[in-house]
Amino acid sequence: METITRQVVLGALDDIASEQGEVAADRARTALSGLFGWAIDGGYCDVNPTLNIRPRTPKRARDRVLTESELVEVWRAAGDSEYGTIVKLLMLTGQRRREIGDLGWSEIDLEKRQIELPAERTKAGRQHIIPLSEPAVAIIRTIGRRKGRDLVFGQRAGGFSGWSKAKAELDCRIACDRKKAGVKDPMPPWRIHDLRRSFVTHVNESGFAQPHIVEAIVNHISGHLAGVAGVYNKALYLAERRQALVLWAEHVTGLVDGRGRTVVPLRAAR
């Protein structure tokens, strides 16, 4: 490995960039850096030739937030397919796509009207309770249970798959709906994870919950729950989370049904 110098790496990355693009070159650089890190730990070489090679594409934090009208478009175009059902539940709950896409019936308690995710199923590595609004419960009740299968979605060993294809089909339906409505401009590019960011943004801006309640809903360990506060504050805020999700669901369904804003924000009501 000593023969692989910085110049050799740069030449290889140049070739990848010209043939496959700069993003592919950056990913190759990251993978190679990890390989050399392993080699150094194992005593196979002493130098990582990828050090100080700058990325070709600057990393940008995702900041796409769908407007309320865009959320309505997504909801209406989602339909009642398996993927459409997942999209609607993501919009109503603000959870990560795998937390809903890999959902199990054993994790749903309709009597308590909540989803109970075990620690191993969450990115934060802790149990997470997701209160369910009436629209969310109604959607779940439309899903047929399959004998001998605990997973709510998907056909094979895992949960839902085919995310890319389903998203492309959803985008096509949105484009068709816009064309029929006489809207010339396409919807700006968006990802499924943007629904989560949109949920957090709109629930905060609408005044449906305090920021620390919103963090609890999406199971974030940051801000209010970071550091010492998170160590000592073990409050679940279940009642407040449930209230916020109910208000958000009423707001979303009101927009979808054409009733406009039907919910008075908590801060405005005081």
MARNUDO-164274 format. One record per residue (C-alpha): residue number from 1; residue in one letter; chain; y, z, x. Coordinates in steps of 0.1 Angstrom, whole numbers, m for minus. Each point is the difference from the previous one (the first is absolute). Example, Ala and Ser with C-alpha at 12.3 -4.5 7.8 and 13.67 -1.06 7.14 Angstrom:
<drenke k="1" r="a" c="A" y="m45" z="78" x="123"/>
<drenke k="2" r="s" c="A" y="34" z="m7" x="14"/>
This chain:
<drenke k="1" r="m" c="A" y="0" z="0" x="0"/>
<drenke k="2" r="e" c="A" y="23" z="3" x="30"/>
<drenke k="3" r="t" c="A" y="4" z="m38" x="0"/>
<drenke k="4" r="i" c="A" y="17" z="2" x="m34"/>
<drenke k="5" r="t" c="A" y="37" z="3" x="11"/>
<drenke k="6" r="r" c="A" y="31" z="2" x="m21"/>
<drenke k="7" r="q" c="A" y="6" z="m37" x="6"/>
<drenke k="8" r="v" c="A" y="m35" z="m9" x="m13"/>
<drenke k="9" r="v" c="A" y="6" z="20" x="m31"/>
<drenke k="10" r="l" c="A" y="34" z="m16" x="m6"/>
<drenke k="11" r="g" c="A" y="m15" z="m35" x="4"/>
<drenke k="12" r="a" c="A" y="m27" z="8" x="m25"/>
<drenke k="13" r="l" c="A" y="25" z="14" x="m25"/>
<drenke k="14" r="d" c="A" y="21" z="m31" x="4"/>
<drenke k="15" r="d" c="A" y="m30" z="m21" x="m9"/>
<drenke k="16" r="i" c="A" y="m8" z="21" x="m30"/>
<drenke k="17" r="a" c="A" y="36" z="m1" x="m12"/>
<drenke k="18" r="s" c="A" y="2" z="m38" x="3"/>
<drenke k="19" r="e" c="A" y="m33" z="m6" x="m18"/>
<drenke k="20" r="q" c="A" y="m2" z="29" x="m25"/>
<drenke k="21" r="g" c="A" y="35" z="14" x="m2"/>
<drenke k="22" r="e" c="A" y="20" z="29" x="14"/>
<drenke k="23" r="v" c="A" y="m15" z="26" x="m24"/>
<drenke k="24" r="a" c="A" y="m35" z="m9" x="12"/>
<drenke k="25" r="a" c="A" y="12" z="3" x="36"/>
<drenke k="26" r="d" c="A" y="14" z="35" x="m6"/>
<drenke k="27" r="r" c="A" y="m33" z="11" x="m17"/>
<drenke k="28" r="a" c="A" y="m19" z="m13" x="30"/>
<drenke k="29" r="r" c="A" y="22" z="19" x="24"/>
<drenke k="30" r="t" c="A" y="m6" z="32" x="m20"/>
<drenke k="31" r="a" c="A" y="m38" z="m5" x="0"/>
<drenke k="32" r="l" c="A" y="1" z="m7" x="38"/>
<drenke k="33" r="s" c="A" y="21" z="30" x="7"/>
<drenke k="34" r="g" c="A" y="m26" z="22" x="m18"/>
<drenke k="35" r="l" c="A" y="m28" z="m16" x="20"/>
<drenke k="36" r="f" c="A" y="17" z="8" x="33"/>
<drenke k="37" r="g" c="A" y="8" z="35" x="m12"/>
<drenke k="38" r="w" c="A" y="m37" z="5" x="m5"/>
<drenke k="39" r="a" c="A" y="m8" z="m16" x="34"/>
<drenke k="40" r="i" c="A" y="24" z="23" x="18"/>
<drenke k="41" r="d" c="A" y="m16" z="31" x="m17"/>
<drenke k="42" r="g" c="A" y="m34" z="m13" x="11"/>
<drenke k="43" r="g" c="A" y="10" z="m6" x="36"/>
<drenke k="44" r="y" c="A" y="m5" z="m37" x="m2"/>
<drenke k="45" r="c" c="A" y="36" z="m8" x="11"/>
<drenke k="46" r="d" c="A" y="33" z="18" x="8"/>
<drenke k="47" r="v" c="A" y="27" z="m22" x="m15"/>
<drenke k="48" r="n" c="A" y="8" z="m12" x="m35"/>
<drenke k="49" r="p" c="A" y="15" z="m35" x="4"/>
<drenke k="50" r="t" c="A" y="13" z="0" x="m35"/>
<drenke k="51" r="l" c="A" y="26" z="27" x="7"/>
<drenke k="52" r="n" c="A" y="36" z="m10" x="m4"/>
<drenke k="53" r="i" c="A" y="m9" z="m33" x="m17"/>
<drenke k="54" r="r" c="A" y="23" z="0" x="m30"/>
<drenke k="55" r="p" c="A" y="m11" z="m10" x="m35"/>
<drenke k="56" r="r" c="A" y="10" z="m35" x="m9"/>
<drenke k="57" r="t" c="A" y="8" z="10" x="m36"/>
<drenke k="58" r="p" c="A" y="20" z="31" x="m7"/>
<drenke k="59" r="k" c="A" y="m16" z="25" x="m24"/>
<drenke k="60" r="r" c="A" y="20" z="4" x="m31"/>
<drenke k="61" r="a" c="A" y="m5" z="28" x="m25"/>
<drenke k="62" r="r" c="A" y="m9" z="m13" x="m34"/>
<drenke k="63" r="d" c="A" y="28" z="7" x="m24"/>
<drenke k="64" r="r" c="A" y="m8" z="m22" x="m30"/>
<drenke k="65" r="v" c="A" y="7" z="17" x="m33"/>
<drenke k="66" r="l" c="A" y="m7" z="m19" x="m32"/>
<drenke k="67" r="t" c="A" y="28" z="1" x="m25"/>
<drenke k="68" r="e" c="A" y="m8" z="13" x="m35"/>
<drenke k="69" r="s" c="A" y="0" z="m36" x="m13"/>
<drenke k="70" r="e" c="A" y="m24" z="m10" x="27"/>
<drenke k="71" r="l" c="A" y="m23" z="28" x="m9"/>
<drenke k="72" r="v" c="A" y="0" z="m12" x="m35"/>
<drenke k="73" r="e" c="A" y="m9" z="m35" x="12"/>
<drenke k="74" r="v" c="A" y="m29" z="14" x="20"/>
<drenke k="75" r="w" c="A" y="m13" z="21" x="m28"/>
<drenke k="76" r="r" c="A" y="0" z="m28" x="m25"/>
<drenke k="77" r="a" c="A" y="m16" z="m25" x="24"/>
<drenke k="78" r="a" c="A" y="m26" z="25" x="11"/>
<drenke k="79" r="g" c="A" y="m19" z="m3" x="m33"/>
<drenke k="80" r="d" c="A" y="m32" z="19" x="m8"/>
<drenke k="81" r="s" c="A" y="m22" z="m12" x="28"/>
<drenke k="82" r="e" c="A" y="m15" z="26" x="24"/>
<drenke k="83" r="y" c="A" y="27" z="m7" x="26"/>
<drenke k="84" r="g" c="A" y="27" z="1" x="m27"/>
<drenke k="85" r="t" c="A" y="m13" z="34" x="m11"/>
<drenke k="86" r="i" c="A" y="2" z="12" x="35"/>
<drenke k="87" r="v" c="A" y="36" z="m13" x="4"/>
<drenke k="88" r="k" c="A" y="11" z="17" x="m31"/>
<drenke k="89" r="l" c="A" y="m15" z="33" x="10"/>
<drenke k="90" r="l" c="A" y="17" z="m3" x="34"/>
<drenke k="91" r="m" c="A" y="33" z="m6" x="m17"/>
<drenke k="92" r="l" c="A" y="m4" z="30" x="m22"/>
<drenke k="93" r="t" c="A" y="m13" z="25" x="26"/>
<drenke k="94" r="g" c="A" y="15" z="m11" x="33"/>
<drenke k="95" r="q" c="A" y="m33" z="4" x="19"/>
<drenke k="96" r="r" c="A" y="m14" z="m20" x="29"/>
<drenke k="97" r="r" c="A" y="m20" z="m31" x="m10"/>
<drenke k="98" r="r" c="A" y="m33" z="13" x="14"/>
<drenke k="99" r="e" c="A" y="4" z="33" x="m18"/>
<drenke k="100" r="i" c="A" y="m1" z="m20" x="m33"/>
<drenke k="101" r="g" c="A" y="m21" z="m30" x="11"/>
<drenke k="102" r="d" c="A" y="m28" z="24" x="12"/>
<drenke k="103" r="l" c="A" y="4" z="24" x="m29"/>
<drenke k="104" r="g" c="A" y="m32" z="16" x="m13"/>
<drenke k="105" r="w" c="A" y="m7" z="12" x="m36"/>
<drenke k="106" r="s" c="A" y="m9" z="34" x="15"/>
<drenke k="107" r="e" c="A" y="36" z="3" x="13"/>
<drenke k="108" r="i" c="A" y="15" z="m5" x="m35"/>
<drenke k="109" r="d" c="A" y="3" z="29" x="m24"/>
<drenke k="110" r="l" c="A" y="12" z="m14" x="m33"/>
<drenke k="111" r="e" c="A" y="0" z="34" x="m17"/>
<drenke k="112" r="k" c="A" y="24" z="14" x="26"/>
<drenke k="113" r="r" c="A" y="17" z="m34" x="1"/>
<drenke k="114" r="q" c="A" y="m1" z="m3" x="38"/>
<drenke k="115" r="i" c="A" y="m16" z="m16" x="30"/>
<drenke k="116" r="e" c="A" y="m14" z="23" x="26"/>
<drenke k="117" r="l" c="A" y="m4" z="m16" x="34"/>
<drenke k="118" r="p" c="A" y="m20" z="19" x="26"/>
<drenke k="119" r="a" c="A" y="15" z="4" x="35"/>
<drenke k="120" r="e" c="A" y="m22" z="m27" x="16"/>
<drenke k="121" r="r" c="A" y="15" z="m26" x="m24"/>
<drenke k="122" r="t" c="A" y="37" z="6" x="9"/>
<drenke k="123" r="k" c="A" y="20" z="m11" x="30"/>
<drenke k="124" r="a" c="A" y="14" z="35" x="3"/>
<drenke k="125" r="g" c="A" y="m35" z="15" x="2"/>
<drenke k="126" r="r" c="A" y="6" z="25" x="m28"/>
<drenke k="127" r="q" c="A" y="m10" z="2" x="m36"/>
<drenke k="128" r="h" c="A" y="24" z="m18" x="m23"/>
<drenke k="129" r="i" c="A" y="4" z="4" x="m38"/>
<drenke k="130" r="i" c="A" y="17" z="m28" x="m19"/>
<drenke k="131" r="p" c="A" y="11" z="9" x="m35"/>
<drenke k="132" r="l" c="A" y="m5" z="m29" x="m25"/>
<drenke k="133" r="s" c="A" y="26" z="m11" x="m26"/>
<drenke k="134" r="e" c="A" y="m11" z="m12" x="m34"/>
<drenke k="135" r="p" c="A" y="3" z="m37" x="10"/>
<drenke k="136" r="a" c="A" y="m21" z="6" x="31"/>
<drenke k="137" r="v" c="A" y="m27" z="18" x="m21"/>
<drenke k="138" r="a" c="A" y="1" z="m29" x="m25"/>
<drenke k="139" r="i" c="A" y="m6" z="m25" x="28"/>
<drenke k="140" r="i" c="A" y="m29" z="20" x="14"/>
<drenke k="141" r="r" c="A" y="m16" z="3" x="m34"/>
<drenke k="142" r="t" c="A" y="m1" z="m38" x="m3"/>
<drenke k="143" r="i" c="A" y="m22" z="m3" x="32"/>
<drenke k="144" r="g" c="A" y="m37" z="m3" x="m8"/>
<drenke k="145" r="r" c="A" y="m24" z="23" x="20"/>
<drenke k="146" r="r" c="A" y="m30" z="m16" x="16"/>
<drenke k="147" r="k" c="A" y="m33" z="18" x="0"/>
<drenke k="148" r="g" c="A" y="m9" z="14" x="33"/>
<drenke k="149" r="r" c="A" y="34" z="m7" x="16"/>
<drenke k="150" r="d" c="A" y="26" z="27" x="7"/>
<drenke k="151" r="l" c="A" y="26" z="m24" x="13"/>
<drenke k="152" r="v" c="A" y="25" z="m11" x="m26"/>
<drenke k="153" r="f" c="A" y="8" z="m33" x="16"/>
<drenke k="154" r="g" c="A" y="m18" z="m26" x="21"/>
<drenke k="155" r="q" c="A" y="m34" z="m16" x="m2"/>
<drenke k="156" r="r" c="A" y="m18" z="8" x="32"/>
<drenke k="157" r="a" c="A" y="m6" z="31" x="22"/>
<drenke k="158" r="g" c="A" y="37" z="8" x="3"/>
<drenke k="159" r="g" c="A" y="30" z="0" x="m24"/>
<drenke k="160" r="f" c="A" y="22" z="m29" x="m8"/>
<drenke k="161" r="s" c="A" y="1" z="m29" x="25"/>
<drenke k="162" r="g" c="A" y="17" z="m33" x="1"/>
<drenke k="163" r="w" c="A" y="35" z="14" x="2"/>
<drenke k="164" r="s" c="A" y="16" z="m30" x="16"/>
<drenke k="165" r="k" c="A" y="m14" z="m25" x="m25"/>
<drenke k="166" r="a" c="A" y="9" z="21" x="m30"/>
<drenke k="167" r="k" c="A" y="35" z="5" x="13"/>
<drenke k="168" r="a" c="A" y="5" z="m37" x="6"/>
<drenke k="169" r="e" c="A" y="m11" z="m7" x="m36"/>
<drenke k="170" r="l" c="A" y="24" z="26" x="m13"/>
<drenke k="171" r="d" c="A" y="28" z="m16" x="20"/>
<drenke k="172" r="c" c="A" y="m9" z="m33" x="m16"/>
<drenke k="173" r="r" c="A" y="2" z="14" x="m35"/>
<drenke k="174" r="i" c="A" y="34" z="16" x="8"/>
<drenke k="175" r="a" c="A" y="13" z="m33" x="12"/>
<drenke k="176" r="c" c="A" y="m13" z="m18" x="m31"/>
<drenke k="177" r="d" c="A" y="16" z="26" x="m23"/>
<drenke k="178" r="r" c="A" y="33" z="m4" x="19"/>
<drenke k="179" r="k" c="A" y="m2" z="m38" x="m4"/>
<drenke k="180" r="k" c="A" y="m6" z="3" x="m37"/>
<drenke k="181" r="a" c="A" y="29" z="24" x="m3"/>
<drenke k="182" r="g" c="A" y="23" z="m25" x="18"/>
<drenke k="183" r="v" c="A" y="4" z="22" x="31"/>
<drenke k="184" r="k" c="A" y="4" z="m23" x="30"/>
<drenke k="185" r="d" c="A" y="m3" z="25" x="28"/>
<drenke k="186" r="p" c="A" y="m34" z="13" x="9"/>
<drenke k="187" r="m" c="A" y="m7" z="38" x="2"/>
<drenke k="188" r="p" c="A" y="7" z="12" x="36"/>
<drenke k="189" r="p" c="A" y="m32" z="7" x="20"/>
<drenke k="190" r="w" c="A" y="m16" z="33" x="m7"/>
<drenke k="191" r="r" c="A" y="m31" z="20" x="8"/>
<drenke k="192" r="i" c="A" y="m21" z="23" x="m21"/>
<drenke k="193" r="h" c="A" y="11" z="29" x="21"/>
<drenke k="194" r="d" c="A" y="36" z="m7" x="m10"/>
<drenke k="195" r="l" c="A" y="m10" z="13" x="m35"/>
<drenke k="196" r="r" c="A" y="m4" z="34" x="16"/>
<drenke k="197" r="r" c="A" y="34" z="m2" x="17"/>
<drenke k="198" r="s" c="A" y="16" z="m12" x="m33"/>
<drenke k="199" r="f" c="A" y="m16" z="29" x="m19"/>
<drenke k="200" r="v" c="A" y="15" z="25" x="25"/>
<drenke k="201" r="t" c="A" y="34" z="m16" x="0"/>
<drenke k="202" r="h" c="A" y="4" z="m5" x="m38"/>
<drenke k="203" r="v" c="A" y="m14" z="35" x="m9"/>
<drenke k="204" r="n" c="A" y="25" z="15" x="24"/>
<drenke k="205" r="e" c="A" y="30" z="m22" x="m11"/>
<drenke k="206" r="s" c="A" y="m8" z="5" x="m37"/>
<drenke k="207" r="g" c="A" y="1" z="38" x="4"/>
<drenke k="208" r="f" c="A" y="m35" z="5" x="m14"/>
<drenke k="209" r="a" c="A" y="m9" z="24" x="27"/>
<drenke k="210" r="q" c="A" y="14" z="18" x="31"/>
<drenke k="211" r="p" c="A" y="m9" z="m16" x="33"/>
<drenke k="212" r="h" c="A" y="m26" z="26" x="10"/>
<drenke k="213" r="i" c="A" y="m18" z="m6" x="m34"/>
<drenke k="214" r="v" c="A" y="m1" z="m37" x="7"/>
<drenke k="215" r="e" c="A" y="m15" z="7" x="34"/>
<drenke k="216" r="a" c="A" y="m26" z="21" x="m16"/>
<drenke k="217" r="i" c="A" y="m9" z="m27" x="m24"/>
<drenke k="218" r="v" c="A" y="m6" z="m26" x="27"/>
<drenke k="219" r="n" c="A" y="m16" z="26" x="23"/>
<drenke k="220" r="h" c="A" y="25" z="m3" x="28"/>
<drenke k="221" r="i" c="A" y="1" z="26" x="28"/>
<drenke k="222" r="s" c="A" y="37" z="m5" x="10"/>
<drenke k="223" r="g" c="A" y="34" z="11" x="m8"/>
<drenke k="224" r="h" c="A" y="m2" z="31" x="m23"/>
<drenke k="225" r="l" c="A" y="m36" z="7" x="10"/>
<drenke k="226" r="a" c="A" y="2" z="m7" x="37"/>
<drenke k="227" r="g" c="A" y="m1" z="26" x="27"/>
<drenke k="228" r="v" c="A" y="2" z="37" x="m8"/>
<drenke k="229" r="a" c="A" y="8" z="m7" x="m37"/>
<drenke k="230" r="g" c="A" y="m33" z="m19" x="m4"/>
<drenke k="231" r="v" c="A" y="m20" z="28" x="17"/>
<drenke k="232" r="y" c="A" y="13" z="27" x="m23"/>
<drenke k="233" r="n" c="A" y="7" z="m19" x="m32"/>
<drenke k="234" r="k" c="A" y="m33" z="m7" x="m17"/>
<drenke k="235" r="a" c="A" y="15" z="m5" x="m35"/>
<drenke k="236" r="l" c="A" y="m16" z="m29" x="m18"/>
<drenke k="237" r="y" c="A" y="29" z="m6" x="m25"/>
<drenke k="238" r="l" c="A" y="m26" z="m14" x="m24"/>
<drenke k="239" r="a" c="A" y="22" z="5" x="m31"/>
<drenke k="240" r="e" c="A" y="30" z="m16" x="16"/>
<drenke k="241" r="r" c="A" y="m21" z="m29" x="13"/>
<drenke k="242" r="r" c="A" y="m15" z="m6" x="m34"/>
<drenke k="243" r="q" c="A" y="34" z="1" x="m17"/>
<drenke k="244" r="a" c="A" y="14" z="m26" x="25"/>
<drenke k="245" r="l" c="A" y="m30" z="m23" x="m4"/>
<drenke k="246" r="v" c="A" y="3" z="2" x="m38"/>
<drenke k="247" r="l" c="A" y="37" z="m8" x="1"/>
<drenke k="248" r="w" c="A" y="m6" z="m29" x="25"/>
<drenke k="249" r="a" c="A" y="m28" z="m14" x="m22"/>
<drenke k="250" r="e" c="A" y="23" z="1" x="m31"/>
<drenke k="251" r="h" c="A" y="27" z="m17" x="19"/>
<drenke k="252" r="v" c="A" y="m22" z="m28" x="13"/>
<drenke k="253" r="t" c="A" y="m17" z="m7" x="m34"/>
<drenke k="254" r="g" c="A" y="34" z="1" x="m16"/>
<drenke k="255" r="l" c="A" y="12" z="m27" x="23"/>
<drenke k="256" r="v" c="A" y="m32" z="m21" x="m4"/>
<drenke k="257" r="d" c="A" y="2" z="3" x="m38"/>
<drenke k="258" r="g" c="A" y="37" z="m11" x="1"/>
<drenke k="259" r="r" c="A" y="13" z="33" x="m12"/>
<drenke k="260" r="g" c="A" y="20" z="5" x="32"/>
<drenke k="261" r="r" c="A" y="8" z="34" x="13"/>
<drenke k="262" r="t" c="A" y="m14" z="26" x="m24"/>
<drenke k="263" r="v" c="A" y="m3" z="30" x="23"/>
<drenke k="264" r="v" c="A" y="28" z="25" x="8"/>
<drenke k="265" r="p" c="A" y="m1" z="10" x="37"/>
<drenke k="266" r="l" c="A" y="m7" z="37" x="6"/>
<drenke k="267" r="r" c="A" y="32" z="4" x="20"/>
<drenke k="268" r="a" c="A" y="21" z="m17" x="m27"/>
<drenke k="269" r="a" c="A" y="m15" z="23" x="m27"/>
<drenke k="270" r="r" c="A" y="12" z="32" x="17"/>
